[in-house]
Amino acid sequence: MNIKYPTLCSFTFVVSAQLCAAESDKWQLIDNFESGHLTQWHLVDTQNETDPFVENPQVTEIRMEDNGNHYLLKKPAQDGIVGNRKALSYLELPTSIPVGETYTFYTRINVENFPNNHAFGLSNQTPVNIEELAYNAFEPTLRVTDKFESNGYKNTGVFMVKVDSDDKYRQYQNIINPKTGKDASVMEEGTWYSVWTVINNAPLDDGGQSYDVYMQGGEFDVQTLVYTSADFRMKRELPLRYFLSTTNTGPIKKPYGNGGLAYDDMYMSAGVNLSSPIDSN
C-alpha cells in the first residue's frame, strides 16, 4: 500500500489558515441529528430471521450526550436478540456525486461496544435496489467488526476498507498507522473518531472507483492518512446518491453480537477537503 502524507489544515501560517477556512465553507450538511427526528431516513430489515420473530428489530435512533449533542446510534437489534441479518439505514445525499468527480465525505463514528459487525459508505443505487442488493449496493465501504468469517478468520476490530481480492473471505483490509507501517490499533470503545473519505468517482479506466481515508481520534492525535486507493465494491461507474449503513447479528446458531455504532456530523464537499466541518459550523 502506498502511504502518502496529507496537507493538514492545522498550520499556523496565515495563508494556510485562510485556505482551510475557504475549504470548510464548501461543506454540505447531510445530517447532524440535531433535528431530533429521522423522517428522511429509510430503516429496513431485509433479512429478518429472528426467532421468536421480532418485527423491525433494528435499533436506529437519535440519542443525546451529556453536553446536549445529538447523534445516531445504530444496532442490528436490542441486546440479546439475534438473527437480524441485514439491518439497512440509508439517506439521500443533498448532492449526488457525478461520474468523473472527486468528493470528500466526512463523519464522526463511535463504537458503543464489541462484538459487532457494521459497514457504511455510499451507494449509487435506488432505494428499491439498495434493499434488494444490501451489501452489494455499496461502492466506497468502511467497516467496523471483530466477527469471525465463515472460514474461521477472526477480524480484530481495527477499522477497515474495501479492497479487491480473490479470497472471498478477505474482502477488507485493516487501515495502517503510518508511524509504524503496521495495522492500526483496535478501535477504542466510547471514543469519537473523525473520518474523511476522499472519493474518486472517475471511471475505472481513468484511475477512479477508489477512495482514500484519513482519521483523527484514538491513536491518531492529528488527522492522518490511514489508507490510499481502497476499491469501490462494485465499480458501476454511476453517480453516488445515498449514504448507506448496515449491520448484522449473524446467524442464530453462530451470532456475531450486536454492539452499536454511533454516527454524527455527516457532511460532504466537492473536491479534496481535509478541513473540519464541525470546526467551521
C-alpha positions, 0 to 999 in steps of 0.5 A: 500500500502506498502511504502518502502524507496529507496537507493538514489544515492545522498550520499556523501560517496565515495563508494556510489558515485562510485556505482551510477556512475557504475549504470548510465553507464548501461543506454540505450538511447531510445530517447532524441529528440535531433535528431530533427526528429521522423522517428522511431516513429509510430503516429496513430489515431485509433479512429478518430471521429472528426467532421468536420473530421480532418485527423491525428489530433494528435499533436506529435512533437519535440519542443525546450526550451529556453536553446536549449533542445529538447523534445516531446510534445504530444496532442490528437489534436490542441486546440479546436478540439475534438473527437480524441479518441485514439491518439497512439505514440509508439517506439521500445525499443533498448532492449526488456525486457525478461520474468523473468527480472527486468528493470528500465525505466526512463523519464522526463514528463511535463504537458503543461496544464489541462484538459487532459487525457494521459497514457504511459508505455510499451507494449509487443505487435506488432505494428499491435496489439498495434493499434488494442488493444490501451489501452489494449496493455499496461502492466506497465501504468502511467497516467496523467488526471483530466477527469471525468469517465463515472460514474461521478468520477472526477480524480484530476490530481495527477499522477497515476498507474495501479492497479487491481480492480473490479470497472471498473471505478477505474482502477488507483490509485493516487501515495502517498507522503510518508511524509504524507501517503496521495495522492500526490499533483496535478501535477504542470503545466510547471514543469519537473518531473523525473520518474523511473519505476522499472519493474518486468517482472517475471511471475505472479506466481513468484511475477512479472507483477508489477512495482514500481515508484519513482519521483523527481520534484514538491513536491518531492525535492529528488527522492522518492518512490511514489508507490510499486507493481502497476499491469501490465494491462494485465499480458501476461507474454511476453517480453516488446518491445515498449514504448507506449503513448496515449491520448484522447479528449473524446467524442464530446458531453462530451470532456475531453480537450486536454492539452499536455504532454511533454516527454524527456530523455527516457532511460532504464537499466537492473536491479534496477537503481535509478541513473540519466541518464541525470546526467551521459550523 
